[in-house]
């Protein structure tokens, strides 16, 4: 067992375990333990948001919302879902230059520097 919390009223007790399960029991009568086995990595902690909802988080690096009552546990939603970046019509300079053909690159570079002129320039620098 990694995390244990009572609901705000104290009527429900929820806990998460190393087997990636989320468990819930009515603390007044302890009649039935409700268990949901998830395919996620183990949860480490949980936090009640209201009398009927709580969040569990752990090694999956994404908190999950659950709804709990005397009748059982229901998975609600993943709370930290990455949104895909909307592509703008503009291409970056790097992507744009990679897509240029060889001829287009030559046009952009301008005329080549002549060798004698380059040699003479280097003599004055050194």
C-alpha atoms as an extended CHARMM CRD file, in Angstrom:
* protein
*
       126  EXT
         1         1  UNK       CA              0.0000000000        0.0000000000        0.0000000000  PROA      1               0.0000000000
         2         2  UNK       CA              1.4080000000        3.3630000000       -1.0410000000  PROA      2               0.0000000000
         3         3  UNK       CA             -1.2630000000        5.9330000000       -0.1760000000  PROA      3               0.0000000000
         4         4  UNK       CA             -4.3410000000        5.9330000000        2.0810000000  PROA      4               0.0000000000
         5         5  UNK       CA             -6.9070000000        8.7370000000        2.5250000000  PROA      5               0.0000000000
         6         6  UNK       CA            -10.3550000000        9.1540000000        4.0530000000  PROA      6               0.0000000000
         7         7  UNK       CA            -13.0050000000       11.0780000000        2.1190000000  PROA      7               0.0000000000
         8         8  UNK       CA            -13.9000000000       14.5270000000        3.5040000000  PROA      8               0.0000000000
         9         9  UNK       CA            -16.7910000000       13.0880000000        5.5500000000  PROA      9               0.0000000000
        10        10  UNK       CA            -14.7490000000       10.1190000000        6.7290000000  PROA      10              0.0000000000
        11        11  UNK       CA            -17.2830000000        7.6260000000        5.3370000000  PROA      11              0.0000000000
        12        12  UNK       CA            -15.1100000000        6.2770000000        2.5330000000  PROA      12              0.0000000000
        13        13  UNK       CA            -11.5380000000        5.0500000000        2.7050000000  PROA      13              0.0000000000
        14        14  UNK       CA             -9.4650000000        4.8400000000       -0.4770000000  PROA      14              0.0000000000
        15        15  UNK       CA             -5.9680000000        3.5110000000       -1.0030000000  PROA      15              0.0000000000
        16        16  UNK       CA             -3.5680000000        2.8080000000       -3.8610000000  PROA      16              0.0000000000
        17        17  UNK       CA             -1.2170000000       -0.1400000000       -3.9460000000  PROA      17              0.0000000000
        18        18  UNK       CA              1.9250000000       -1.3160000000       -5.7010000000  PROA      18              0.0000000000
        19        19  UNK       CA             -0.0900000000       -3.6800000000       -7.9250000000  PROA      19              0.0000000000
        20        20  UNK       CA             -1.4780000000       -0.5710000000       -9.7260000000  PROA      20              0.0000000000
        21        21  UNK       CA             -4.8290000000       -0.9570000000       -8.0040000000  PROA      21              0.0000000000
        22        22  UNK       CA             -7.1830000000        1.6680000000       -6.6390000000  PROA      22              0.0000000000
        23        23  UNK       CA             -9.2930000000        0.4540000000       -3.7200000000  PROA      23              0.0000000000
        24        24  UNK       CA            -12.2960000000        1.8050000000       -1.8430000000  PROA      24              0.0000000000
        25        25  UNK       CA            -14.3130000000        0.6990000000        1.1750000000  PROA      25              0.0000000000
        26        26  UNK       CA            -17.0960000000        2.1980000000        3.2730000000  PROA      26              0.0000000000
        27        27  UNK       CA            -15.3690000000        2.8140000000        6.5890000000  PROA      27              0.0000000000
        28        28  UNK       CA            -18.6190000000        2.6200000000        8.5560000000  PROA      28              0.0000000000
        29        29  UNK       CA            -19.4210000000       -1.0020000000        7.7580000000  PROA      29              0.0000000000
        30        30  UNK       CA            -16.3450000000       -2.4230000000        5.9480000000  PROA      30              0.0000000000
        31        31  UNK       CA            -18.6910000000       -4.7760000000        4.0580000000  PROA      31              0.0000000000
        32        32  UNK       CA            -17.2330000000       -4.7210000000        0.5540000000  PROA      32              0.0000000000
        33        33  UNK       CA            -13.8800000000       -3.6120000000       -0.8050000000  PROA      33              0.0000000000
        34        34  UNK       CA            -14.1150000000       -2.2300000000       -4.3460000000  PROA      34              0.0000000000
        35        35  UNK       CA            -10.9610000000       -2.6290000000       -6.4240000000  PROA      35              0.0000000000
        36        36  UNK       CA             -9.9810000000       -1.3680000000       -9.8620000000  PROA      36              0.0000000000
        37        37  UNK       CA             -6.8170000000       -2.8330000000      -11.3830000000  PROA      37              0.0000000000
        38        38  UNK       CA             -5.2700000000       -0.4210000000      -13.8560000000  PROA      38              0.0000000000
        39        39  UNK       CA             -2.7250000000       -1.0100000000      -16.5890000000  PROA      39              0.0000000000
        40        40  UNK       CA             -0.7350000000        2.0230000000      -15.3840000000  PROA      40              0.0000000000
        41        41  UNK       CA              2.4520000000        2.0510000000      -13.4000000000  PROA      41              0.0000000000
        42        42  UNK       CA              1.7790000000        2.0300000000       -9.6250000000  PROA      42              0.0000000000
        43        43  UNK       CA              0.0910000000        5.0030000000       -8.0090000000  PROA      43              0.0000000000
        44        44  UNK       CA              1.9010000000        6.4940000000       -5.0160000000  PROA      44              0.0000000000
        45        45  UNK       CA             -0.6570000000        8.8740000000       -3.5190000000  PROA      45              0.0000000000
        46        46  UNK       CA             -4.2320000000       10.0550000000       -3.7420000000  PROA      46              0.0000000000
        47        47  UNK       CA             -6.1900000000       13.1700000000       -2.8680000000  PROA      47              0.0000000000
        48        48  UNK       CA             -9.9320000000       13.5040000000       -2.3680000000  PROA      48              0.0000000000
        49        49  UNK       CA            -11.4630000000       16.4170000000       -4.2990000000  PROA      49              0.0000000000
        50        50  UNK       CA            -15.0030000000       15.9210000000       -3.0110000000  PROA      50              0.0000000000
        51        51  UNK       CA            -17.0300000000       13.2450000000       -1.2800000000  PROA      51              0.0000000000
        52        52  UNK       CA            -17.3080000000       11.3050000000       -4.5390000000  PROA      52              0.0000000000
        53        53  UNK       CA            -14.1270000000       12.0970000000       -6.5040000000  PROA      53              0.0000000000
        54        54  UNK       CA            -10.4130000000       11.7050000000       -5.9430000000  PROA      54              0.0000000000
        55        55  UNK       CA             -7.1680000000       11.9280000000       -7.8950000000  PROA      55              0.0000000000
        56        56  UNK       CA             -4.4780000000        9.2530000000       -7.8760000000  PROA      56              0.0000000000
        57        57  UNK       CA             -0.9340000000        9.9130000000       -9.1050000000  PROA      57              0.0000000000
        58        58  UNK       CA              2.3410000000        8.0530000000       -9.1720000000  PROA      58              0.0000000000
        59        59  UNK       CA              4.9940000000        6.5920000000      -11.4280000000  PROA      59              0.0000000000
        60        60  UNK       CA              2.9250000000        7.1710000000      -14.5810000000  PROA      60              0.0000000000
        61        61  UNK       CA              3.6160000000       10.9290000000      -14.2310000000  PROA      61              0.0000000000
        62        62  UNK       CA             -0.0200000000       11.6540000000      -15.0740000000  PROA      62              0.0000000000
        63        63  UNK       CA             -2.7160000000       12.0800000000      -12.4130000000  PROA      63              0.0000000000
        64        64  UNK       CA             -5.9770000000       10.2060000000      -12.9550000000  PROA      64              0.0000000000
        65        65  UNK       CA             -9.4580000000       11.1510000000      -11.7640000000  PROA      65              0.0000000000
        66        66  UNK       CA            -11.6810000000        8.5180000000      -10.1470000000  PROA      66              0.0000000000
        67        67  UNK       CA            -15.2470000000        8.6030000000       -8.8830000000  PROA      67              0.0000000000
        68        68  UNK       CA            -16.0170000000        6.5310000000       -5.8140000000  PROA      68              0.0000000000
        69        69  UNK       CA            -19.1230000000        5.6370000000       -3.8270000000  PROA      69              0.0000000000
        70        70  UNK       CA            -20.5830000000        2.7160000000       -1.8860000000  PROA      70              0.0000000000
        71        71  UNK       CA            -21.3850000000        1.0690000000       -5.2200000000  PROA      71              0.0000000000
        72        72  UNK       CA            -17.7970000000        1.0750000000       -6.5270000000  PROA      72              0.0000000000
        73        73  UNK       CA            -15.0410000000        2.9740000000       -8.3180000000  PROA      73              0.0000000000
        74        74  UNK       CA            -15.2310000000        4.4040000000      -11.8220000000  PROA      74              0.0000000000
        75        75  UNK       CA            -12.3140000000        5.8370000000      -13.7970000000  PROA      75              0.0000000000
        76        76  UNK       CA            -13.0230000000        9.4630000000      -14.7400000000  PROA      76              0.0000000000
        77        77  UNK       CA            -10.2390000000       10.8780000000      -16.8790000000  PROA      77              0.0000000000
        78        78  UNK       CA             -6.5270000000       11.5100000000      -17.3150000000  PROA      78              0.0000000000
        79        79  UNK       CA             -5.8520000000       14.9960000000      -16.0000000000  PROA      79              0.0000000000
        80        80  UNK       CA             -2.4650000000       15.8040000000      -17.5280000000  PROA      80              0.0000000000
        81        81  UNK       CA             -2.8950000000       15.0720000000      -21.2150000000  PROA      81              0.0000000000
        82        82  UNK       CA             -0.4140000000       16.7220000000      -23.5630000000  PROA      82              0.0000000000
        83        83  UNK       CA             -2.0820000000       18.6810000000      -26.3240000000  PROA      83              0.0000000000
        84        84  UNK       CA             -0.6900000000       18.3990000000      -29.8040000000  PROA      84              0.0000000000
        85        85  UNK       CA              0.8740000000       21.5680000000      -31.0840000000  PROA      85              0.0000000000
        86        86  UNK       CA             -1.1980000000       23.1350000000      -33.8070000000  PROA      86              0.0000000000
        87        87  UNK       CA              0.8880000000       23.5500000000      -36.9070000000  PROA      87              0.0000000000
        88        88  UNK       CA              1.0830000000       27.0020000000      -38.3290000000  PROA      88              0.0000000000
        89        89  UNK       CA              1.4180000000       27.4960000000      -42.0350000000  PROA      89              0.0000000000
        90        90  UNK       CA              4.9230000000       28.9310000000      -41.5560000000  PROA      90              0.0000000000
        91        91  UNK       CA              7.9160000000       26.6600000000      -41.9120000000  PROA      91              0.0000000000
        92        92  UNK       CA             10.9540000000       27.2450000000      -39.8010000000  PROA      92              0.0000000000
        93        93  UNK       CA             14.1120000000       28.4640000000      -41.5150000000  PROA      93              0.0000000000
        94        94  UNK       CA             15.8660000000       25.1480000000      -40.9010000000  PROA      94              0.0000000000
        95        95  UNK       CA             13.0580000000       23.0600000000      -42.4120000000  PROA      95              0.0000000000
        96        96  UNK       CA             12.7400000000       25.4990000000      -45.2890000000  PROA      96              0.0000000000
        97        97  UNK       CA             16.4590000000       25.3100000000      -46.1370000000  PROA      97              0.0000000000
        98        98  UNK       CA             16.4090000000       21.5000000000      -46.0150000000  PROA      98              0.0000000000
        99        99  UNK       CA             13.6510000000       21.4570000000      -48.5980000000  PROA      99              0.0000000000
       100       100  UNK       CA             15.5060000000       23.6440000000      -51.1040000000  PROA      100             0.0000000000
       101       101  UNK       CA             16.9190000000       21.9250000000      -54.1480000000  PROA      101             0.0000000000
       102       102  UNK       CA             20.6050000000       22.1310000000      -54.9900000000  PROA      102             0.0000000000
       103       103  UNK       CA             19.9580000000       24.7350000000      -57.7390000000  PROA      103             0.0000000000
       104       104  UNK       CA             17.9260000000       26.9030000000      -55.3760000000  PROA      104             0.0000000000
       105       105  UNK       CA             20.7650000000       26.7990000000      -52.8280000000  PROA      105             0.0000000000
       106       106  UNK       CA             23.2740000000       27.9240000000      -55.4680000000  PROA      106             0.0000000000
       107       107  UNK       CA             21.0520000000       30.8720000000      -56.3740000000  PROA      107             0.0000000000
       108       108  UNK       CA             20.8680000000       31.9330000000      -52.7270000000  PROA      108             0.0000000000
       109       109  UNK       CA             24.6330000000       31.7760000000      -52.1680000000  PROA      109             0.0000000000
       110       110  UNK       CA             25.5160000000       34.2680000000      -54.8600000000  PROA      110             0.0000000000
       111       111  UNK       CA             28.5690000000       34.2180000000      -57.0780000000  PROA      111             0.0000000000
       112       112  UNK       CA             31.5310000000       32.2190000000      -55.8080000000  PROA      112             0.0000000000
       113       113  UNK       CA             34.5550000000       34.0770000000      -54.4320000000  PROA      113             0.0000000000
       114       114  UNK       CA             37.4940000000       33.9340000000      -56.8400000000  PROA      114             0.0000000000
       115       115  UNK       CA             40.5910000000       32.1440000000      -55.5550000000  PROA      115             0.0000000000
       116       116  UNK       CA             43.1730000000       34.9280000000      -56.2080000000  PROA      116             0.0000000000
       117       117  UNK       CA             41.0410000000       37.4570000000      -54.3790000000  PROA      117             0.0000000000
       118       118  UNK       CA             40.6560000000       35.1000000000      -51.4180000000  PROA      118             0.0000000000
       119       119  UNK       CA             44.4120000000       34.4410000000      -51.2480000000  PROA      119             0.0000000000
       120       120  UNK       CA             45.2240000000       38.1360000000      -51.3190000000  PROA      120             0.0000000000
       121       121  UNK       CA             42.6960000000       38.8380000000      -48.5560000000  PROA      121             0.0000000000
       122       122  UNK       CA             44.1800000000       36.1610000000      -46.3180000000  PROA      122             0.0000000000
       123       123  UNK       CA             47.6970000000       37.6370000000      -46.6560000000  PROA      123             0.0000000000
       124       124  UNK       CA             46.5890000000       40.9450000000      -45.1670000000  PROA      124             0.0000000000
       125       125  UNK       CA             44.7680000000       39.2400000000      -42.2630000000  PROA      125             0.0000000000
       126       126  UNK       CA             47.7260000000       37.1460000000      -41.1190000000  PROA      126             0.0000000000
